[in-house]
Amino acid sequence: MNSIKDRAALIAEAAARMNKDTFKGTQPKVTTARTELQHQSAKVVTLEDAIRKTGLKDGMTISFHHHFRGGDKVINLVVAKLAEMGFKNLHLASSSLIDVHEPLIEHIRNGVITKISTSGLRGKLANEISHGLMEEPVIFRSHGGRGSAIANGDLHIDVAFLGASSCDPMGNACGFSRSENAKSICGSLGYALPDAQYADKVVILTDDLVAYPNTPNAISERNVDYVVVVDSVGDSSKISSGAIRDTKNPRDILLAQQAAKVIINSGYFKQGFSIQTGSGGASLAAVKFIRQSMIDQGITASFALGGITAHMVKMHEEGLIERLIDVQSFDKVAAESLKNDPMHKEVSANEYASYDEPGSATHNLDIVILSALEVDVNFNVNVLVGSDGIIRGAIGGHPDTAADSALSIIVCPLLRGRIPCVVDEVTTHITPGSTVDVVVTEYGIAVNPARPELKERLAKAGLKIVDINALKDRAKSIIGEAAPLPFGDKVVGIVMNRDGSVMDVIKNITE
């Protein structure tokens, strides 16, 4: 460099090429008074201001997560505010909807919500939609399918409203808190992470605004536009409500014991195996009954996946399960473990079960134990629509885990009251029979004909193996022939396969 003048000319030329100004010298440090957390960041605003600042308009898509399950307070709070502000024709895309979201019925009738995408529906909201409440059919996706759809743009989210147990003023958020003021914990925010990553705008709602930096955090400030402080985002005591309550039902316990025997004698119960249990009392309880065999045989699992429970945490602490991979914490014990244990890993729905993500955890899953509303003679499974035609469940990760696991076990009673669970054809196709290996009932165990080696192992172990048609016939002999369901002509739901294709449709019930 010949001179300072030459250098200045070259800098100016580079700046012109980059269409940028040249640096003018040392910039003064700007200081501001920081007396309260709310004054630390322009991101901290009221809910109404956050809605306005996101640019939300009629017809756009808003999203939520369901990690607080029966204790969730975010969806009803936000949609009520949107109704008050006069919004119409919104698409509500939640990871799932349950009984507590009954107030949405009125917002649907008033035209605030005109489209829904979700994994499941329960309660009065599901009943009303089953009878034709909405003009647009609800789009149902599995958890892995939803993650894929968000990532590839099939489900575009304009504004995500995500409840967090704690958050700092910059937007670093998680599902637990180290603050003494913690009100609500939900543990993993796995189903909220795709929303945070891909939504155009992200609003965090929290009842525990903590000092910066809130670490470790599930959601980064880089993905957060606004932070809203509310009285409560959820009731932690209701995380384990409904389908994921610990069972004391003798029949469920019997089914869990039988499922454990299938696992132990399957050929997959060996050092370093991996396992997931779905919702439903029997499938959740099965893990308790393999514990003693693990101890007796000196076997440890490499990881437990999915919805993590207190039973899994206990086995992890005992050294029986090396790692916990948590997309949803099923109780407060699991949520506390996630906060304190570095071997308890939080993952997004995409990392958990995305169809098109090579590294998703389900691709490495050995054994999954799942529940069912119905199974048919071709091993197809329905977990969404009751035998009365009313939507009353959720797809969840059912088809994702059944497809990817080495061994998929469905646990269900032969009958629920006067309703058969093994039928000629399921009311709604959710999980293809080609991905189901074993069906466990209290009257025997059916093995998919595509798995003769598995049938041989289980029979050799002395388990009662029966043909699935025999189970169906036995149910029919007790109940009799079921009357045809009073379906109408209106499509109220569309069930998507995990690869983005259409699996089935749900029609309205007319009675």
C-alpha positions in Angstrom: 0.0 0.0 0.0 1.7 3.2 -1.2 -0.1 5.7 0.9 -3.0 6.4 3.3 -4.6 8.1 0.3 -4.4 5.0 -1.8 -5.9 2.9 1.0 -8.8 5.4 1.5 -9.5 5.2 -2.3 -9.6 1.4 -2.2 -11.9 1.4 0.8 -14.2 3.8 -1.0 -14.2 1.7 -4.1 -15.0 -1.5 -2.0 -17.8 0.4 -0.2 -19.3 1.4 -3.6 -19.1 -2.1 -4.8 -21.0 -3.3 -1.7 -23.4 -0.4 -1.9 -22.4 0.5 1.7 -21.2 3.7 3.5 -17.6 3.8 4.7 -16.9 3.7 8.4 -16.7 7.2 9.8 -14.8 6.6 13.0 -15.4 5.4 16.5 -19.1 5.4 17.5 -20.1 6.6 21.0 -21.5 4.0 23.3 -25.2 4.4 23.9 -26.4 3.8 27.5 -30.0 3.6 28.7 -31.5 3.3 32.1 -32.5 -0.3 32.8 -34.5 -0.3 36.0 -37.1 -3.0 35.1 -37.1 -6.1 32.9 -39.9 -4.6 30.8 -37.6 -1.7 29.8 -34.7 -3.9 28.7 -36.2 -4.7 25.3 -38.6 -3.2 22.8 -39.9 -6.8 22.3 -41.8 -6.7 25.5 -45.3 -5.4 24.7 -48.9 -6.1 25.4 -50.8 -8.8 23.6 -52.8 -6.3 21.6 -49.7 -4.4 20.6 -47.9 -7.7 19.6 -50.8 -8.7 17.4 -50.8 -5.3 15.7 -47.1 -5.2 15.3 -47.0 -8.6 13.6 -49.1 -7.3 10.8 -51.7 -10.1 11.3 -54.6 -9.8 8.8 -57.8 -11.5 8.2 -57.4 -14.9 6.5 -53.9 -15.5 7.8 -52.6 -18.6 9.7 -51.9 -18.5 13.5 -50.3 -21.4 15.4 -50.1 -22.7 18.9 -48.7 -25.7 20.8 -50.4 -28.0 23.3 -47.6 -28.8 25.8 -49.8 -27.7 28.7 -52.5 -30.1 27.5 -55.6 -29.8 29.7 -54.1 -26.8 31.5 -53.4 -24.7 28.4 -54.6 -21.1 28.7 -52.8 -19.5 25.7 -55.1 -20.5 22.8 -58.3 -19.3 24.4 -56.7 -16.1 25.6 -55.2 -15.2 22.2 -58.3 -16.1 20.1 -60.5 -14.1 22.5 -58.3 -11.1 22.0 -58.3 -11.6 18.2 -62.1 -11.7 18.3 -62.3 -8.6 20.4 -60.0 -6.8 17.8 -62.4 -7.8 15.0 -60.3 -10.4 13.2 -62.1 -12.8 10.8 -61.4 -15.9 8.7 -58.3 -17.0 10.5 -56.7 -20.4 10.1 -55.8 -21.9 13.5 -52.9 -24.4 13.3 -52.3 -26.0 16.7 -50.2 -29.1 17.4 -53.4 -30.5 19.0 -56.7 -29.3 20.5 -58.5 -30.8 23.5 -61.4 -30.4 25.9 -60.1 -27.1 27.4 -60.5 -25.4 23.9 -64.3 -25.6 23.9 -64.5 -21.7 23.7 -63.3 -22.0 20.1 -66.8 -23.2 19.2 -68.2 -19.7 19.6 -65.3 -18.2 17.6 -65.9 -20.6 14.8 -69.6 -19.7 14.8 -68.7 -16.0 14.7 -66.3 -16.4 11.8 -63.2 -15.6 13.7 -61.8 -19.1 13.0 -62.8 -20.7 9.7 -60.1 -23.3 9.2 -58.2 -25.6 11.5 -55.1 -27.8 11.1 -54.2 -30.0 14.0 -53.1 -33.5 15.2 -56.3 -34.1 17.3 -59.6 -32.9 18.6 -61.4 -33.8 21.8 -64.4 -32.8 23.9 -67.3 -30.6 22.8 -65.3 -28.9 20.1 -64.6 -32.3 18.5 -68.3 -33.2 18.8 -69.5 -30.0 17.2 -67.0 -30.3 14.3 -68.0 -34.0 13.8 -71.6 -32.8 13.4 -70.6 -30.2 10.7 -69.9 -27.0 12.6 -67.2 -25.9 10.1 -67.6 -25.3 6.4 -63.9 -26.1 5.8 -62.7 -29.6 6.8 -60.2 -29.9 9.6 -56.7 -31.0 8.3 -55.3 -33.7 10.5 -51.5 -34.4 10.5 -49.3 -36.6 12.6 -46.7 -34.8 14.7 -43.9 -35.7 12.3 -46.2 -34.8 9.4 -46.9 -31.4 10.9 -43.2 -30.7 11.4 -42.5 -31.7 7.7 -45.4 -29.6 6.4 -44.2 -26.5 8.3 -40.6 -27.0 7.1 -41.6 -27.5 3.4 -44.2 -24.8 3.3 -47.3 -26.9 3.0 -48.4 -25.4 6.3 -47.2 -21.8 6.2 -47.6 -20.0 9.6 -48.0 -16.2 9.5 -47.9 -15.7 13.3 -47.0 -18.2 16.0 -48.3 -17.6 19.5 -46.2 -19.8 21.8 -46.6 -20.2 25.6 -43.4 -20.5 27.5 -42.8 -21.3 31.2 -40.1 -18.6 31.3 -38.7 -16.1 28.9 -36.3 -13.2 29.1 -36.9 -9.8 27.5 -35.1 -10.7 24.3 -37.2 -13.8 23.7 -35.0 -16.7 25.0 -37.7 -19.1 26.1 -38.2 -22.6 27.5 -40.7 -24.9 29.2 -39.2 -24.6 32.7 -37.8 -21.9 34.9 -35.0 -21.5 37.4 -36.8 -18.5 38.9 -38.4 -18.6 42.4 -41.4 -16.9 40.8 -42.1 -19.9 38.4 -45.8 -20.5 38.0 -46.1 -22.9 35.1 -43.8 -25.6 33.7 -44.5 -27.9 30.8 -41.0 -29.3 30.1 -40.2 -29.9 26.4 -41.5 -27.4 23.8 -40.8 -29.9 21.0 -44.0 -29.2 19.1 -43.5 -25.5 19.3 -40.0 -25.5 17.8 -40.9 -25.8 14.1 -43.3 -22.9 14.6 -40.6 -20.8 16.2 -38.2 -21.6 13.4 -40.4 -21.2 10.3 -43.3 -18.8 11.2 -43.1 -15.3 9.7 -43.6 -13.8 13.2 -43.2 -15.3 16.6 -44.9 -14.1 19.8 -43.9 -15.6 23.1 -46.4 -15.5 25.9 -45.0 -16.1 29.4 -46.0 -15.7 33.1 -42.4 -15.7 34.2 -40.3 -12.9 32.7 -36.7 -13.5 33.9 -33.5 -11.6 33.6 -31.4 -12.0 30.4 -30.0 -14.5 29.5 -32.6 -17.2 30.1 -30.4 -20.3 29.6 -30.6 -23.0 28.6 -33.3 -22.0 26.2 -35.5 -24.1 23.8 -36.4 -21.1 21.6 -33.8 -18.5 20.7 -34.3 -14.8 20.7 -33.2 -14.8 17.1 -36.6 -16.3 16.2 -38.7 -14.2 18.5 -40.3 -10.9 17.5 -42.4 -10.0 20.6 -42.7 -11.1 24.3 -46.0 -10.8 26.1 -46.3 -11.2 29.9 -49.6 -12.7 31.0 -51.1 -13.9 34.3 -50.8 -17.6 33.4 -49.9 -19.6 30.4 -51.0 -22.9 31.8 -51.8 -25.1 34.7 -49.0 -27.6 35.2 -51.1 -30.0 37.3 -53.1 -30.8 34.1 -50.2 -31.8 31.9 -50.8 -35.5 32.7 -54.6 -35.4 32.3 -56.8 -37.4 29.9 -55.1 -40.1 27.7 -51.7 -39.9 29.5 -52.8 -40.5 33.1 -51.2 -43.3 35.0 -53.6 -46.3 34.9 -54.9 -48.4 37.8 -57.4 -50.2 35.6 -56.8 -54.0 36.1 -57.5 -54.7 32.4 -54.9 -52.0 31.3 -52.4 -53.5 33.7 -53.0 -57.0 32.2 -52.5 -55.6 28.7 -49.3 -53.8 29.8 -48.0 -57.1 31.2 -48.7 -58.9 28.0 -47.1 -56.2 25.9 -44.0 -56.4 28.2 -43.8 -60.2 27.5 -44.0 -59.5 23.8 -41.1 -57.1 24.1 -39.0 -59.4 26.2 -39.4 -62.3 23.8 -39.4 -60.4 20.5 -35.7 -60.6 19.8 -35.4 -56.8 20.0 -35.0 -56.8 23.8 -31.2 -56.7 24.0 -28.4 -54.5 25.1 -28.7 -50.9 23.7 -32.4 -51.2 22.5 -34.5 -48.1 22.2 -38.1 -47.7 23.1 -41.1 -45.3 22.9 -44.6 -45.6 24.5 -47.6 -43.8 23.1 -50.5 -42.3 25.1 -53.0 -44.7 26.7 -52.8 -46.2 30.1 -51.7 -49.7 29.0 -49.0 -48.6 26.6 -47.6 -46.2 29.1 -47.6 -48.8 31.9 -45.8 -51.4 29.8 -42.4 -49.8 30.4 -42.8 -50.5 34.2 -43.1 -54.2 33.5 -39.9 -54.6 31.5 -37.9 -52.9 34.2 -37.3 -56.0 36.3 -36.3 -58.1 33.3 -33.8 -55.4 32.4 -32.3 -55.6 35.8 -32.3 -59.4 35.8 -30.7 -59.7 32.4 -28.3 -56.8 32.8 -29.8 -55.0 29.8 -29.9 -51.2 29.5 -31.6 -49.1 26.8 -29.8 -46.6 24.7 -32.6 -44.2 24.8 -36.3 -43.7 25.5 -38.2 -41.5 23.0 -41.3 -39.3 22.6 -43.5 -38.3 25.5 -41.4 -38.8 28.5 -43.0 -40.0 31.8 -41.9 -40.2 35.4 -41.5 -44.0 35.0 -38.9 -43.4 32.2 -37.2 -40.8 34.4 -36.9 -43.2 37.2 -35.4 -45.9 35.0 -33.0 -43.4 33.6 -31.9 -42.3 37.1 -31.4 -46.0 37.9 -29.1 -46.4 35.0 -31.5 -48.6 32.9 -32.1 -46.0 30.2 -29.0 -44.1 29.1 -30.7 -41.0 27.5 -34.2 -39.5 27.3 -35.2 -37.9 24.0 -38.1 -35.6 24.9 -40.5 -34.1 22.4 -43.2 -33.7 25.0 -43.0 -34.1 28.8 -46.0 -36.1 30.0 -45.8 -35.1 33.7 -44.1 -32.6 36.0 -41.4 -35.1 37.0 -40.3 -35.4 33.4 -40.4 -31.6 33.1 -38.2 -31.1 36.1 -35.8 -33.8 34.8 -35.4 -32.0 31.5 -34.4 -28.8 33.5 -31.8 -30.6 35.6 -30.4 -33.5 33.6 -28.0 -33.0 30.6 -28.8 -36.5 29.4 -32.4 -35.6 29.1 -32.6 -34.0 25.6 -35.3 -31.8 24.2 -36.0 -32.2 20.4 -38.3 -30.5 17.9 -41.1 -32.4 16.1 -38.8 -32.5 13.1 -35.9 -34.1 15.0 -38.4 -36.4 16.6 -40.4 -37.9 13.7 -40.2 -36.0 10.4 -40.7 -38.2 7.4 -38.1 -36.4 5.3 -35.5 -35.6 7.9 -32.8 -38.4 7.7 -31.7 -37.8 11.3 -35.1 -37.9 13.0 -35.1 -40.1 16.1 -37.8 -42.4 15.0 -35.5 -43.7 12.3 -33.4 -45.2 15.1 -36.3 -46.6 17.1 -36.4 -50.3 17.9 -39.7 -50.7 19.8 -42.8 -48.7 20.1 -45.9 -49.5 22.2 -49.1 -47.7 21.0 -52.8 -47.6 21.9 -55.8 -47.8 19.5 -59.4 -47.0 19.3 -59.9 -49.7 16.6 -57.7 -52.2 14.8 -59.0 -54.1 11.7 -58.3 -57.5 10.3 -55.7 -56.0 8.0 -53.9 -54.5 11.1 -54.9 -50.9 10.1 -55.3 -48.7 13.1 -57.7 -45.8 14.0 -56.8 -43.5 16.9 -58.8 -40.5 15.8 -62.5 -41.3 15.3 -64.6 -43.2 17.7 -66.8 -46.2 16.7 -69.7 -43.8 16.9 -68.2 -41.6 14.2 -67.3 -38.8 16.6 -63.8 -37.4 16.5 -62.3 -38.1 20.0 -58.6 -38.5 19.7 -55.3 -37.5 18.1 -53.0 -38.9 15.5 -50.0 -37.8 17.5 -46.8 -39.7 16.5 -48.7 -43.0 15.9 -48.1 -43.5 12.2 -44.6 -41.9 12.4 -43.4 -44.4 15.1 -45.2 -47.4 13.7 -43.6 -46.9 10.3 -40.0 -46.2 11.5 -39.7 -48.6 14.4 -38.3 -52.2 14.1 -41.2 -53.5 16.2 -44.6 -51.8 16.6 -47.0 -53.1 19.2 -50.6 -52.0 19.4 -52.2 -52.5 22.8 -56.0 -52.4 23.0 -58.9 -54.3 24.7 -61.1 -56.5 22.6 -64.1 -54.4 23.8 -64.7 -51.0 25.4 -68.0 -51.4 27.1 -70.3 -52.5 24.2 -67.9 -51.3 21.5 -65.6 -53.7 19.7 -62.0 -52.6 19.2 -61.1 -55.3 16.6 -63.3 -54.9 13.6 -63.6 -55.8 9.9 -62.5 -52.3 8.8 -61.5 -49.3 10.9 -63.8 -46.2 10.8 -60.9 -44.0 9.8 -57.5 -45.1 8.5 -54.7 -43.5 10.5 -51.8 -46.0 10.7 -51.4 -48.4 7.8 -51.5 -52.1 8.7 -48.3 -52.7 6.8 -46.5 -50.8 9.6 -48.1 -52.7 12.5 -46.4 -55.9 13.8 -48.3 -57.0 16.8 -51.8 -56.5 18.4 -52.1 -57.3 22.1 -55.5 -57.9 23.6 -56.7 -59.6 26.8 -57.9 -62.5 24.6 -54.7 -63.2 22.8 -51.9 -61.7 20.7 -52.2 -61.3 16.9 -49.0 -61.1 14.8 -49.0 -59.6 11.3 -48.6 -62.4 8.8 -45.7 -60.3 7.3 -43.7 -61.2 10.4 -43.6 -65.0 10.6 -40.3 -65.0 12.4 -41.8 -62.8 15.2 -44.8 -65.1 15.5 -42.5 -68.1 15.9 -40.5 -66.4 18.7 -43.6 -65.4 20.6 -45.2 -68.8 20.3 -42.0 -70.5 21.4 -42.0 -68.3 24.5 -45.5 -69.7 25.4 -47.5 -66.6 24.6 -51.1 -67.1 23.4 -51.0 -66.3 19.6 -54.3 -66.0 17.8 -55.4 -65.0 14.3 -56.7 -61.4 14.2 -59.9 -62.6 12.4 -60.6 -64.8 15.5 -60.4 -61.7 17.7 -62.8 -59.9 15.4 -65.2 -62.9 15.4 -65.0 -63.2 19.2 -65.9 -59.5 19.6 -68.7 -59.8 17.1 -70.1 -62.9 19.0 -70.3 -60.9 22.2 -71.6 -57.6 20.7 -73.4 -58.7 17.6 -73.4 -56.9 14.3 -72.9 -53.2 14.6 -75.5 -50.8 13.0 -74.1 -48.7 10.2 -73.0 -45.3 11.3 -75.2 -42.3 10.3 -72.6 -40.5 8.2 -73.7 -37.6 6.1 -72.2 -36.3 2.8 -70.2 -33.5 4.2 -66.4 -33.9 4.7 -65.5 -32.6 8.1 -61.9 -33.8 8.3 -59.1 -34.8 6.0 -56.4 -37.1 7.3 -53.0 -36.6 5.8 -50.4 -39.3 5.6 -47.0 -38.5 7.0 -45.5 -38.1 3.5 -48.1 -35.3 2.7 -50.5 -37.5 0.7 -54.2 -37.9 1.7 -54.9 -41.0 3.8 -58.6 -40.7 4.5 -61.6 -38.4 5.0 -64.0 -38.0 7.9 -67.7 -37.3 7.1 -70.2 -35.6 9.4 -72.4 -37.5 11.7 -76.1 -36.7 11.2 -77.4 -37.8 14.6 
